[in-house]
Amino acid sequence: MNLAVFDGSVLVDRTKGEMSARCEGEAANFLALNLADEIVHGKKDVATARNEYGEAMKAKQRGNPPEIMQKLMFEVGQCGTSEPDVAII
């Protein structure tokens, strides 16, 4: 639920254990995914992440994008993130 409140451009596939973003360009996607990861792991609350998103986008517009917009800051492909559904029949 927190991710939906954070940013509607962050998409989660719980069954596959995957997260993606459809933002305005690669830098914004990195930013959204990095902040979403921090929310999921309890490092930031939604309000803090939304504020940081806005500040980072302003910095990018000034020509000084922060590191959080330049690459993924977490390990991709961590084991055990999928949550396969249980068959109902």
PDB file of N, CA, C and O in Angstrom, chain B, residues numbered from 101:
ATOM      1  N   MET B 101       0.817  -1.194   0.000  1.00  0.00           N
ATOM      2  CA  MET B 101       0.000   0.000   0.000  1.00  0.00           C
ATOM      3  C   MET B 101       0.865   1.265   0.000  1.00  0.00           C
ATOM      4  O   MET B 101       0.557   2.223  -0.708  1.00  0.00           O
ATOM      5  N   ASN B 102       1.936   1.273   0.781  1.00  0.00           N
ATOM      6  CA  ASN B 102       2.787   2.458   0.843  1.00  0.00           C
ATOM      7  C   ASN B 102       3.346   2.833  -0.518  1.00  0.00           C
ATOM      8  O   ASN B 102       3.479   4.017  -0.827  1.00  0.00           O
ATOM      9  N   LEU B 103       3.676   1.839  -1.337  1.00  0.00           N
ATOM     10  CA  LEU B 103       4.237   2.152  -2.648  1.00  0.00           C
ATOM     11  C   LEU B 103       3.208   2.830  -3.541  1.00  0.00           C
ATOM     12  O   LEU B 103       3.558   3.720  -4.316  1.00  0.00           O
ATOM     13  N   ALA B 104       1.951   2.427  -3.447  1.00  0.00           N
ATOM     14  CA  ALA B 104       0.897   3.058  -4.244  1.00  0.00           C
ATOM     15  C   ALA B 104       0.708   4.510  -3.827  1.00  0.00           C
ATOM     16  O   ALA B 104       0.444   5.366  -4.671  1.00  0.00           O
ATOM     17  N   VAL B 105       0.839   4.794  -2.549  1.00  0.00           N
ATOM     18  CA  VAL B 105       0.724   6.158  -2.057  1.00  0.00           C
ATOM     19  C   VAL B 105       1.948   6.970  -2.472  1.00  0.00           C
ATOM     20  O   VAL B 105       1.833   8.159  -2.770  1.00  0.00           O
ATOM     21  N   PHE B 106       3.099   6.345  -2.491  1.00  0.00           N
ATOM     22  CA  PHE B 106       4.343   7.026  -2.856  1.00  0.00           C
ATOM     23  C   PHE B 106       4.306   7.536  -4.290  1.00  0.00           C
ATOM     24  O   PHE B 106       4.475   8.733  -4.522  1.00  0.00           O
ATOM     25  N   ASP B 107       4.086   6.648  -5.254  1.00  0.00           N
ATOM     26  CA  ASP B 107       4.157   7.039  -6.660  1.00  0.00           C
ATOM     27  C   ASP B 107       3.421   6.010  -7.508  1.00  0.00           C
ATOM     28  O   ASP B 107       3.776   4.831  -7.507  1.00  0.00           O
ATOM     29  N   GLY B 108       2.404   6.451  -8.228  1.00  0.00           N
ATOM     30  CA  GLY B 108       1.638   5.559  -9.091  1.00  0.00           C
ATOM     31  C   GLY B 108       2.423   5.036 -10.276  1.00  0.00           C
ATOM     32  O   GLY B 108       1.966   4.120 -10.960  1.00  0.00           O
ATOM     33  N   SER B 109       3.598   5.598 -10.534  1.00  0.00           N
ATOM     34  CA  SER B 109       4.433   5.128 -11.638  1.00  0.00           C
ATOM     35  C   SER B 109       5.296   3.933 -11.255  1.00  0.00           C
ATOM     36  O   SER B 109       5.946   3.335 -12.113  1.00  0.00           O
ATOM     37  N   VAL B 110       5.306   3.582  -9.972  1.00  0.00           N
ATOM     38  CA  VAL B 110       6.039   2.403  -9.508  1.00  0.00           C
ATOM     39  C   VAL B 110       5.075   1.229  -9.536  1.00  0.00           C
ATOM     40  O   VAL B 110       4.025   1.256  -8.894  1.00  0.00           O
ATOM     41  N   LEU B 111       5.443   0.202 -10.284  1.00  0.00           N
ATOM     42  CA  LEU B 111       4.595  -0.973 -10.453  1.00  0.00           C
ATOM     43  C   LEU B 111       5.237  -2.172  -9.765  1.00  0.00           C
ATOM     44  O   LEU B 111       6.444  -2.390  -9.871  1.00  0.00           O
ATOM     45  N   VAL B 112       4.420  -2.941  -9.064  1.00  0.00           N
ATOM     46  CA  VAL B 112       4.920  -4.101  -8.339  1.00  0.00           C
ATOM     47  C   VAL B 112       4.209  -5.350  -8.841  1.00  0.00           C
ATOM     48  O   VAL B 112       2.982  -5.390  -8.922  1.00  0.00           O
ATOM     49  N   ASP B 113       4.983  -6.353  -9.170  1.00  0.00           N
ATOM     50  CA  ASP B 113       4.448  -7.681  -9.494  1.00  0.00           C
ATOM     51  C   ASP B 113       4.831  -8.581  -8.335  1.00  0.00           C
ATOM     52  O   ASP B 113       5.918  -9.159  -8.317  1.00  0.00           O
ATOM     53  N   ARG B 114       3.937  -8.696  -7.374  1.00  0.00           N
ATOM     54  CA  ARG B 114       4.218  -9.451  -6.149  1.00  0.00           C
ATOM     55  C   ARG B 114       4.529 -10.915  -6.445  1.00  0.00           C
ATOM     56  O   ARG B 114       5.404 -11.509  -5.815  1.00  0.00           O
ATOM     57  N   THR B 115       3.811 -11.491  -7.405  1.00  0.00           N
ATOM     58  CA  THR B 115       4.027 -12.900  -7.716  1.00  0.00           C
ATOM     59  C   THR B 115       5.437 -13.156  -8.213  1.00  0.00           C
ATOM     60  O   THR B 115       6.071 -14.129  -7.805  1.00  0.00           O
ATOM     61  N   LYS B 116       5.933 -12.300  -9.085  1.00  0.00           N
ATOM     62  CA  LYS B 116       7.290 -12.448  -9.618  1.00  0.00           C
ATOM     63  C   LYS B 116       8.350 -11.871  -8.692  1.00  0.00           C
ATOM     64  O   LYS B 116       9.532 -12.194  -8.817  1.00  0.00           O
ATOM     65  N   GLY B 117       7.931 -11.018  -7.765  1.00  0.00           N
ATOM     66  CA  GLY B 117       8.904 -10.350  -6.903  1.00  0.00           C
ATOM     67  C   GLY B 117       9.669  -9.281  -7.657  1.00  0.00           C
ATOM     68  O   GLY B 117      10.863  -9.083  -7.434  1.00  0.00           O
ATOM     69  N   GLU B 118       8.967  -8.587  -8.558  1.00  0.00           N
ATOM     70  CA  GLU B 118       9.611  -7.576  -9.388  1.00  0.00           C
ATOM     71  C   GLU B 118       8.946  -6.216  -9.204  1.00  0.00           C
ATOM     72  O   GLU B 118       7.757  -6.113  -8.902  1.00  0.00           O
ATOM     73  N   MET B 119       9.747  -5.188  -9.394  1.00  0.00           N
ATOM     74  CA  MET B 119       9.269  -3.821  -9.304  1.00  0.00           C
ATOM     75  C   MET B 119       9.795  -3.078 -10.529  1.00  0.00           C
ATOM     76  O   MET B 119      10.933  -3.292 -10.948  1.00  0.00           O
ATOM     77  N   SER B 120       8.973  -2.214 -11.098  1.00  0.00           N
ATOM     78  CA  SER B 120       9.406  -1.418 -12.242  1.00  0.00           C
ATOM     79  C   SER B 120       8.847  -0.001 -12.081  1.00  0.00           C
ATOM     80  O   SER B 120       8.003   0.255 -11.222  1.00  0.00           O
ATOM     81  N   ALA B 121       9.332   0.904 -12.919  1.00  0.00           N
ATOM     82  CA  ALA B 121       8.864   2.287 -12.870  1.00  0.00           C
ATOM     83  C   ALA B 121       8.672   2.807 -14.283  1.00  0.00           C
ATOM     84  O   ALA B 121       9.419   2.463 -15.199  1.00  0.00           O
ATOM     85  N   ARG B 122       7.659   3.641 -14.438  1.00  0.00           N
ATOM     86  CA  ARG B 122       7.381   4.295 -15.718  1.00  0.00           C
ATOM     87  C   ARG B 122       7.324   5.796 -15.475  1.00  0.00           C
ATOM     88  O   ARG B 122       6.251   6.400 -15.451  1.00  0.00           O
ATOM     89  N   CYS B 123       8.472   6.368 -15.299  1.00  0.00           N
ATOM     90  CA  CYS B 123       8.563   7.797 -15.007  1.00  0.00           C
ATOM     91  C   CYS B 123       9.071   8.539 -16.234  1.00  0.00           C
ATOM     92  O   CYS B 123       9.167   7.972 -17.322  1.00  0.00           O
ATOM     93  N   GLU B 124       9.391   9.793 -16.048  1.00  0.00           N
ATOM     94  CA  GLU B 124       9.871  10.638 -17.138  1.00  0.00           C
ATOM     95  C   GLU B 124      11.371  10.465 -17.325  1.00  0.00           C
ATOM     96  O   GLU B 124      12.154  11.304 -16.879  1.00  0.00           O
ATOM     97  N   GLY B 125      11.772   9.393 -17.975  1.00  0.00           N
ATOM     98  CA  GLY B 125      13.177   9.165 -18.273  1.00  0.00           C
ATOM     99  C   GLY B 125      13.879   8.244 -17.290  1.00  0.00           C
ATOM    100  O   GLY B 125      13.374   7.942 -16.209  1.00  0.00           O
ATOM    101  N   GLU B 126      15.042   7.815 -17.699  1.00  0.00           N
ATOM    102  CA  GLU B 126      15.821   6.841 -16.926  1.00  0.00           C
ATOM    103  C   GLU B 126      16.193   7.357 -15.537  1.00  0.00           C
ATOM    104  O   GLU B 126      16.091   6.612 -14.561  1.00  0.00           O
ATOM    105  N   ALA B 127      16.617   8.601 -15.429  1.00  0.00           N
ATOM    106  CA  ALA B 127      17.026   9.146 -14.131  1.00  0.00           C
ATOM    107  C   ALA B 127      15.864   9.144 -13.148  1.00  0.00           C
ATOM    108  O   ALA B 127      16.040   8.804 -11.978  1.00  0.00           O
ATOM    109  N   ALA B 128      14.684   9.520 -13.614  1.00  0.00           N
ATOM    110  CA  ALA B 128      13.503   9.516 -12.748  1.00  0.00           C
ATOM    111  C   ALA B 128      13.111   8.088 -12.370  1.00  0.00           C
ATOM    112  O   ALA B 128      12.630   7.851 -11.262  1.00  0.00           O
ATOM    113  N   ASN B 129      13.312   7.141 -13.280  1.00  0.00           N
ATOM    114  CA  ASN B 129      13.049   5.730 -12.956  1.00  0.00           C
ATOM    115  C   ASN B 129      13.996   5.238 -11.870  1.00  0.00           C
ATOM    116  O   ASN B 129      13.565   4.584 -10.921  1.00  0.00           O
ATOM    117  N   PHE B 130      15.287   5.546 -12.002  1.00  0.00           N
ATOM    118  CA  PHE B 130      16.244   5.182 -10.953  1.00  0.00           C
ATOM    119  C   PHE B 130      15.816   5.773  -9.614  1.00  0.00           C
ATOM    120  O   PHE B 130      15.822   5.088  -8.591  1.00  0.00           O
ATOM    121  N   LEU B 131      15.450   7.036  -9.631  1.00  0.00           N
ATOM    122  CA  LEU B 131      15.044   7.720  -8.402  1.00  0.00           C
ATOM    123  C   LEU B 131      13.831   7.039  -7.770  1.00  0.00           C
ATOM    124  O   LEU B 131      13.835   6.741  -6.576  1.00  0.00           O
ATOM    125  N   ALA B 132      12.806   6.797  -8.564  1.00  0.00           N
ATOM    126  CA  ALA B 132      11.584   6.178  -8.040  1.00  0.00           C
ATOM    127  C   ALA B 132      11.850   4.781  -7.488  1.00  0.00           C
ATOM    128  O   ALA B 132      11.357   4.432  -6.416  1.00  0.00           O
ATOM    129  N   LEU B 133      12.623   3.987  -8.213  1.00  0.00           N
ATOM    130  CA  LEU B 133      12.915   2.627  -7.752  1.00  0.00           C
ATOM    131  C   LEU B 133      13.772   2.625  -6.495  1.00  0.00           C
ATOM    132  O   LEU B 133      13.540   1.829  -5.585  1.00  0.00           O
ATOM    133  N   ASN B 134      14.754   3.505  -6.438  1.00  0.00           N
ATOM    134  CA  ASN B 134      15.606   3.577  -5.245  1.00  0.00           C
ATOM    135  C   ASN B 134      14.806   4.002  -4.020  1.00  0.00           C
ATOM    136  O   ASN B 134      14.983   3.442  -2.938  1.00  0.00           O
ATOM    137  N   LEU B 135      13.933   4.983  -4.180  1.00  0.00           N
ATOM    138  CA  LEU B 135      13.116   5.418  -3.054  1.00  0.00           C
ATOM    139  C   LEU B 135      12.087   4.350  -2.677  1.00  0.00           C
ATOM    140  O   LEU B 135      11.818   4.144  -1.493  1.00  0.00           O
ATOM    141  N   ALA B 136      11.517   3.676  -3.662  1.00  0.00           N
ATOM    142  CA  ALA B 136      10.567   2.597  -3.372  1.00  0.00           C
ATOM    143  C   ALA B 136      11.249   1.482  -2.581  1.00  0.00           C
ATOM    144  O   ALA B 136      10.663   0.936  -1.646  1.00  0.00           O
ATOM    145  N   ASP B 137      12.470   1.148  -2.946  1.00  0.00           N
ATOM    146  CA  ASP B 137      13.220   0.123  -2.212  1.00  0.00           C
ATOM    147  C   ASP B 137      13.431   0.558  -0.763  1.00  0.00           C
ATOM    148  O   ASP B 137      13.319  -0.257   0.152  1.00  0.00           O
ATOM    149  N   GLU B 138      13.733   1.825  -0.554  1.00  0.00           N
ATOM    150  CA  GLU B 138      13.933   2.318   0.813  1.00  0.00           C
ATOM    151  C   GLU B 138      12.637   2.281   1.614  1.00  0.00           C
ATOM    152  O   GLU B 138      12.665   2.023   2.817  1.00  0.00           O
ATOM    153  N   ILE B 139      11.502   2.534   0.967  1.00  0.00           N
ATOM    154  CA  ILE B 139      10.211   2.430   1.649  1.00  0.00           C
ATOM    155  C   ILE B 139       9.947   0.983   2.047  1.00  0.00           C
ATOM    156  O   ILE B 139       9.579   0.701   3.188  1.00  0.00           O
ATOM    157  N   VAL B 140      10.137   0.071   1.103  1.00  0.00           N
ATOM    158  CA  VAL B 140       9.883  -1.354   1.355  1.00  0.00           C
ATOM    159  C   VAL B 140      10.728  -1.867   2.513  1.00  0.00           C
ATOM    160  O   VAL B 140      10.262  -2.678   3.313  1.00  0.00           O
ATOM    161  N   HIS B 141      11.957  -1.402   2.603  1.00  0.00           N
ATOM    162  CA  HIS B 141      12.861  -1.879   3.659  1.00  0.00           C
ATOM    163  C   HIS B 141      12.810  -1.022   4.932  1.00  0.00           C
ATOM    164  O   HIS B 141      13.645  -1.187   5.821  1.00  0.00           O
ATOM    165  N   GLY B 142      11.843  -0.117   5.021  1.00  0.00           N
ATOM    166  CA  GLY B 142      11.635   0.662   6.228  1.00  0.00           C
ATOM    167  C   GLY B 142      12.678   1.731   6.499  1.00  0.00           C
ATOM    168  O   GLY B 142      12.788   2.219   7.624  1.00  0.00           O
ATOM    169  N   LYS B 143      13.443   2.102   5.480  1.00  0.00           N
ATOM    170  CA  LYS B 143      14.473   3.130   5.655  1.00  0.00           C
ATOM    171  C   LYS B 143      13.892   4.545   5.545  1.00  0.00           C
ATOM    172  O   LYS B 143      14.446   5.500   6.089  1.00  0.00           O
ATOM    173  N   LYS B 144      12.765   4.659   4.831  1.00  0.00           N
ATOM    174  CA  LYS B 144      12.098   5.950   4.668  1.00  0.00           C
ATOM    175  C   LYS B 144      10.596   5.734   4.726  1.00  0.00           C
ATOM    176  O   LYS B 144      10.091   4.682   4.336  1.00  0.00           O
ATOM    177  N   ASP B 145       9.887   6.746   5.220  1.00  0.00           N
ATOM    178  CA  ASP B 145       8.428   6.699   5.132  1.00  0.00           C
ATOM    179  C   ASP B 145       8.010   7.378   3.825  1.00  0.00           C
ATOM    180  O   ASP B 145       8.832   7.996   3.149  1.00  0.00           O
ATOM    181  N   VAL B 146       6.746   7.261   3.481  1.00  0.00           N
ATOM    182  CA  VAL B 146       6.256   7.771   2.203  1.00  0.00           C
ATOM    183  C   VAL B 146       6.446   9.285   2.090  1.00  0.00           C
ATOM    184  O   VAL B 146       6.891   9.775   1.053  1.00  0.00           O
ATOM    185  N   ALA B 147       6.117  10.020   3.137  1.00  0.00           N
ATOM    186  CA  ALA B 147       6.232  11.481   3.088  1.00  0.00           C
ATOM    187  C   ALA B 147       7.675  11.913   2.840  1.00  0.00           C
ATOM    188  O   ALA B 147       7.927  12.817   2.043  1.00  0.00           O
ATOM    189  N   THR B 148       8.605  11.279   3.511  1.00  0.00           N
ATOM    190  CA  THR B 148      10.022  11.608   3.326  1.00  0.00           C
ATOM    191  C   THR B 148      10.466  11.276   1.910  1.00  0.00           C
ATOM    192  O   THR B 148      11.176  12.062   1.282  1.00  0.00           O
ATOM    193  N   ALA B 149      10.052  10.115   1.403  1.00  0.00           N
ATOM    194  CA  ALA B 149      10.433   9.702   0.046  1.00  0.00           C
ATOM    195  C   ALA B 149       9.850  10.648  -0.997  1.00  0.00           C
ATOM    196  O   ALA B 149      10.537  11.004  -1.955  1.00  0.00           O
ATOM    197  N   ARG B 150       8.605  11.057  -0.828  1.00  0.00           N
ATOM    198  CA  ARG B 150       7.992  11.984  -1.783  1.00  0.00           C
ATOM    199  C   ARG B 150       8.714  13.330  -1.775  1.00  0.00           C
ATOM    200  O   ARG B 150       8.935  13.927  -2.829  1.00  0.00           O
ATOM    201  N   ASN B 151       9.072  13.791  -0.612  1.00  0.00           N
ATOM    202  CA  ASN B 151       9.811  15.043  -0.501  1.00  0.00           C
ATOM    203  C   ASN B 151      11.180  14.926  -1.178  1.00  0.00           C
ATOM    204  O   ASN B 151      11.600  15.820  -1.912  1.00  0.00           O
ATOM    205  N   GLU B 152      11.866  13.814  -0.919  1.00  0.00           N
ATOM    206  CA  GLU B 152      13.179  13.600  -1.528  1.00  0.00           C
ATOM    207  C   GLU B 152      13.071  13.495  -3.052  1.00  0.00           C
ATOM    208  O   GLU B 152      13.953  13.963  -3.772  1.00  0.00           O
ATOM    209  N   TYR B 153      12.000  12.887  -3.536  1.00  0.00           N
ATOM    210  CA  TYR B 153      11.772  12.790  -4.979  1.00  0.00           C
ATOM    211  C   TYR B 153      11.700  14.201  -5.580  1.00  0.00           C
ATOM    212  O   TYR B 153      12.358  14.494  -6.578  1.00  0.00           O
ATOM    213  N   GLY B 154      10.900  15.059  -4.963  1.00  0.00           N
ATOM    214  CA  GLY B 154      10.750  16.422  -5.459  1.00  0.00           C
ATOM    215  C   GLY B 154      12.057  17.198  -5.438  1.00  0.00           C
ATOM    216  O   GLY B 154      12.381  17.906  -6.392  1.00  0.00           O
ATOM    217  N   GLU B 155      12.802  17.068  -4.356  1.00  0.00           N
ATOM    218  CA  GLU B 155      14.082  17.775  -4.243  1.00  0.00           C
ATOM    219  C   GLU B 155      15.090  17.275  -5.284  1.00  0.00           C
ATOM    220  O   GLU B 155      15.840  18.063  -5.861  1.00  0.00           O
ATOM    221  N   ALA B 156      15.099  15.962  -5.517  1.00  0.00           N
ATOM    222  CA  ALA B 156      16.021  15.397  -6.505  1.00  0.00           C
ATOM    223  C   ALA B 156      15.664  15.867  -7.916  1.00  0.00           C
ATOM    224  O   ALA B 156      16.551  16.161  -8.718  1.00  0.00           O
ATOM    225  N   MET B 157      14.372  15.935  -8.216  1.00  0.00           N
ATOM    226  CA  MET B 157      13.958  16.398  -9.538  1.00  0.00           C
ATOM    227  C   MET B 157      14.329  17.868  -9.738  1.00  0.00           C
ATOM    228  O   MET B 157      14.728  18.258 -10.835  1.00  0.00           O
ATOM    229  N   LYS B 158      14.203  18.679  -8.701  1.00  0.00           N
ATOM    230  CA  LYS B 158      14.627  20.087  -8.783  1.00  0.00           C
ATOM    231  C   LYS B 158      16.130  20.181  -9.038  1.00  0.00           C
ATOM    232  O   LYS B 158      16.578  20.986  -9.854  1.00  0.00           O
ATOM    233  N   ALA B 159      16.902  19.357  -8.337  1.00  0.00           N
ATOM    234  CA  ALA B 159      18.359  19.360  -8.523  1.00  0.00           C
ATOM    235  C   ALA B 159      18.707  18.951  -9.952  1.00  0.00           C
ATOM    236  O   ALA B 159      19.619  19.519 -10.554  1.00  0.00           O
ATOM    237  N   LYS B 160      17.992  17.978 -10.495  1.00  0.00           N
ATOM    238  CA  LYS B 160      18.225  17.546 -11.871  1.00  0.00           C
ATOM    239  C   LYS B 160      17.933  18.688 -12.840  1.00  0.00           C
ATOM    240  O   LYS B 160      18.687  18.904 -13.789  1.00  0.00           O
ATOM    241  N   GLN B 161      16.857  19.411 -12.611  1.00  0.00           N
ATOM    242  CA  GLN B 161      16.506  20.539 -13.483  1.00  0.00           C
ATOM    243  C   GLN B 161      17.577  21.627 -13.446  1.00  0.00           C
ATOM    244  O   GLN B 161      17.778  22.343 -14.427  1.00  0.00           O
ATOM    245  N   ARG B 162      18.255  21.745 -12.318  1.00  0.00           N
ATOM    246  CA  ARG B 162      19.342  22.728 -12.187  1.00  0.00           C
ATOM    247  C   ARG B 162      20.648  22.193 -12.779  1.00  0.00           C
ATOM    248  O   ARG B 162      21.665  22.886 -12.773  1.00  0.00           O
ATOM    249  N   GLY B 163      20.616  20.954 -13.292  1.00  0.00           N
ATOM    250  CA  GLY B 163      21.802  20.376 -13.905  1.00  0.00           C
ATOM    251  C   GLY B 163      22.712  19.645 -12.940  1.00  0.00           C
ATOM    252  O   GLY B 163      23.863  19.362 -13.270  1.00  0.00           O
ATOM    253  N   ASN B 164      22.209  19.331 -11.739  1.00  0.00           N
ATOM    254  CA  ASN B 164      23.014  18.668 -10.721  1.00  0.00           C
ATOM    255  C   ASN B 164      22.257  17.473 -10.133  1.00  0.00           C
ATOM    256  O   ASN B 164      21.899  17.483  -8.955  1.00  0.00           O
ATOM    257  N   PRO B 165      22.014  16.436 -10.958  1.00  0.00           N
ATOM    258  CA  PRO B 165      21.252  15.295 -10.439  1.00  0.00           C
ATOM    259  C   PRO B 165      22.026  14.559  -9.346  1.00  0.00           C
ATOM    260  O   PRO B 165      23.222  14.311  -9.495  1.00  0.00           O
ATOM    261  N   PRO B 166      21.347  14.207  -8.244  1.00  0.00           N
ATOM    262  CA  PRO B 166      22.026  13.470  -7.177  1.00  0.00           C
ATOM    263  C   PRO B 166      22.324  12.028  -7.593  1.00  0.00           C
ATOM    264  O   PRO B 166      21.752  11.513  -8.554  1.00  0.00           O
ATOM    265  N   GLU B 167      23.216  11.401  -6.862  1.00  0.00           N
ATOM    266  CA  GLU B 167      23.626  10.028  -7.173  1.00  0.00           C
ATOM    267  C   GLU B 167      22.446   9.065  -7.229  1.00  0.00           C
ATOM    268  O   GLU B 167      22.453   8.131  -8.031  1.00  0.00           O
ATOM    269  N   ILE B 168      21.436   9.275  -6.396  1.00  0.00           N
ATOM    270  CA  ILE B 168      20.280   8.383  -6.338  1.00  0.00           C
ATOM    271  C   ILE B 168      19.525   8.338  -7.673  1.00  0.00           C
ATOM    272  O   ILE B 168      18.708   7.445  -7.894  1.00  0.00           O
ATOM    273  N   MET B 169      19.796   9.294  -8.554  1.00  0.00           N
ATOM    274  CA  MET B 169      19.167   9.331  -9.881  1.00  0.00           C
ATOM    275  C   MET B 169      20.054   8.738 -10.973  1.00  0.00           C
ATOM    276  O   MET B 169      19.642   8.664 -12.131  1.00  0.00           O
ATOM    277  N   GLN B 170      21.247   8.321 -10.623  1.00  0.00           N
ATOM    278  CA  GLN B 170      22.210   7.900 -11.639  1.00  0.00           C
ATOM    279  C   GLN B 170      22.371   6.395 -11.780  1.00  0.00           C
ATOM    280  O   GLN B 170      22.931   5.916 -12.766  1.00  0.00           O
ATOM    281  N   LYS B 171      21.881   5.649 -10.797  1.00  0.00           N
ATOM    282  CA  LYS B 171      22.003   4.185 -10.855  1.00  0.00           C
ATOM    283  C   LYS B 171      21.112   3.588  -9.777  1.00  0.00           C
ATOM    284  O   LYS B 171      20.649   4.283  -8.872  1.00  0.00           O
ATOM    285  N   LEU B 172      20.882   2.283  -9.892  1.00  0.00           N
ATOM    286  CA  LEU B 172      20.170   1.589  -8.823  1.00  0.00           C
ATOM    287  C   LEU B 172      21.093   1.471  -7.627  1.00  0.00           C
ATOM    288  O   LEU B 172      22.259   1.103  -7.768  1.00  0.00           O
ATOM    289  N   MET B 173      20.576   1.781  -6.456  1.00  0.00           N
ATOM    290  CA  MET B 173      21.381   1.792  -5.239  1.00  0.00           C
ATOM    291  C   MET B 173      21.158   0.527  -4.405  1.00  0.00           C
ATOM    292  O   MET B 173      21.545   0.471  -3.238  1.00  0.00           O
ATOM    293  N   PHE B 174      20.541  -0.469  -5.000  1.00  0.00           N
ATOM    294  CA  PHE B 174      20.275  -1.723  -4.298  1.00  0.00           C
ATOM    295  C   PHE B 174      20.628  -2.884  -5.223  1.00  0.00           C
ATOM    296  O   PHE B 174      20.757  -2.716  -6.436  1.00  0.00           O
ATOM    297  N   GLU B 175      20.780  -4.046  -4.635  1.00  0.00           N
ATOM    298  CA  GLU B 175      21.135  -5.236  -5.404  1.00  0.00           C
ATOM    299  C   GLU B 175      19.904  -5.770  -6.129  1.00  0.00           C
ATOM    300  O   GLU B 175      18.849  -5.963  -5.524  1.00  0.00           O
ATOM    301  N   VAL B 176      20.050  -6.001  -7.410  1.00  0.00           N
ATOM    302  CA  VAL B 176      18.961  -6.519  -8.228  1.00  0.00           C
ATOM    303  C   VAL B 176      18.984  -8.045  -8.197  1.00  0.00           C
ATOM    304  O   VAL B 176      20.054  -8.654  -8.180  1.00  0.00           O
ATOM    305  N   GLY B 177      17.815  -8.652  -8.191  1.00  0.00           N
ATOM    306  CA  GLY B 177      17.724 -10.106  -8.243  1.00  0.00           C
ATOM    307  C   GLY B 177      17.921 -10.786  -6.913  1.00  0.00           C
ATOM    308  O   GLY B 177      18.384 -11.925  -6.862  1.00  0.00           O
ATOM    309  N   GLN B 178      17.576 -10.107  -5.831  1.00  0.00           N
ATOM    310  CA  GLN B 178      17.704 -10.723  -4.510  1.00  0.00           C
ATOM    311  C   GLN B 178      16.797 -11.942  -4.437  1.00  0.00           C
ATOM    312  O   GLN B 178      15.666 -11.913  -4.923  1.00  0.00           O
ATOM    313  N   CYS B 179      17.284 -12.988  -3.844  1.00  0.00           N
ATOM    314  CA  CYS B 179      16.516 -14.233  -3.722  1.00  0.00           C
ATOM    315  C   CYS B 179      15.373 -14.059  -2.732  1.00  0.00           C
ATOM    316  O   CYS B 179      15.472 -13.296  -1.771  1.00  0.00           O
ATOM    317  N   GLY B 180      14.307 -14.770  -2.982  1.00  0.00           N
ATOM    318  CA  GLY B 180      13.219 -14.825  -2.026  1.00  0.00           C
ATOM    319  C   GLY B 180      12.280 -13.634  -2.051  1.00  0.00           C
ATOM    320  O   GLY B 180      11.547 -13.420  -1.086  1.00  0.00           O
ATOM    321  N   THR B 181      12.277 -12.846  -3.128  1.00  0.00           N
ATOM    322  CA  THR B 181      11.380 -11.701  -3.154  1.00  0.00           C
ATOM    323  C   THR B 181      10.031 -12.027  -3.767  1.00  0.00           C
ATOM    324  O   THR B 181       9.086 -11.251  -3.625  1.00  0.00           O
ATOM    325  N   SER B 182       9.922 -13.168  -4.450  1.00  0.00           N
ATOM    326  CA  SER B 182       8.642 -13.505  -5.065  1.00  0.00           C
ATOM    327  C   SER B 182       7.700 -14.074  -4.011  1.00  0.00           C
ATOM    328  O   SER B 182       8.118 -14.605  -2.982  1.00  0.00           O
ATOM    329  N   GLU B 183       6.412 -13.941  -4.314  1.00  0.00           N
ATOM    330  CA  GLU B 183       5.392 -14.449  -3.412  1.00  0.00           C
ATOM    331  C   GLU B 183       4.318 -15.100  -4.287  1.00  0.00           C
ATOM    332  O   GLU B 183       3.247 -14.529  -4.493  1.00  0.00           O
ATOM    333  N   PRO B 184       4.612 -16.298  -4.800  1.00  0.00           N
ATOM    334  CA  PRO B 184       3.665 -16.962  -5.694  1.00  0.00           C
ATOM    335  C   PRO B 184       2.322 -17.163  -5.012  1.00  0.00           C
ATOM    336  O   PRO B 184       2.242 -17.446  -3.816  1.00  0.00           O
ATOM    337  N   ASP B 185       1.296 -17.011  -5.787  1.00  0.00           N
ATOM    338  CA  ASP B 185      -0.063 -17.191  -5.279  1.00  0.00           C
ATOM    339  C   ASP B 185      -0.326 -18.675  -5.056  1.00  0.00           C
ATOM    340  O   ASP B 185       0.378 -19.525  -5.602  1.00  0.00           O
ATOM    341  N   VAL B 186      -1.325 -18.978  -4.266  1.00  0.00           N
ATOM    342  CA  VAL B 186      -1.731 -20.347  -3.987  1.00  0.00           C
ATOM    343  C   VAL B 186      -2.887 -20.698  -4.931  1.00  0.00           C
ATOM    344  O   VAL B 186      -3.826 -19.916  -5.080  1.00  0.00           O
ATOM    345  N   ALA B 187      -2.821 -21.852  -5.555  1.00  0.00           N
ATOM    346  CA  ALA B 187      -3.881 -22.284  -6.448  1.00  0.00           C
ATOM    347  C   ALA B 187      -5.206 -22.394  -5.687  1.00  0.00           C
ATOM    348  O   ALA B 187      -5.239 -22.864  -4.550  1.00  0.00           O
ATOM    349  N   ILE B 188      -6.306 -21.952  -6.332  1.00  0.00           N
ATOM    350  CA  ILE B 188      -7.602 -21.994  -5.667  1.00  0.00           C
ATOM    351  C   ILE B 188      -8.438 -23.198  -6.079  1.00  0.00           C
ATOM    352  O   ILE B 188      -9.527 -23.414  -5.546  1.00  0.00           O
ATOM    353  N   ILE B 189      -7.936 -23.974  -7.018  1.00  0.00           N
ATOM    354  CA  ILE B 189      -8.671 -25.193  -7.397  1.00  0.00           C
ATOM    355  C   ILE B 189      -7.745 -26.378  -7.392  1.00  0.00           C
ATOM    356  O   ILE B 189      -8.171 -27.496  -7.683  1.00  0.00           O
TER     357      ILE B 189
END
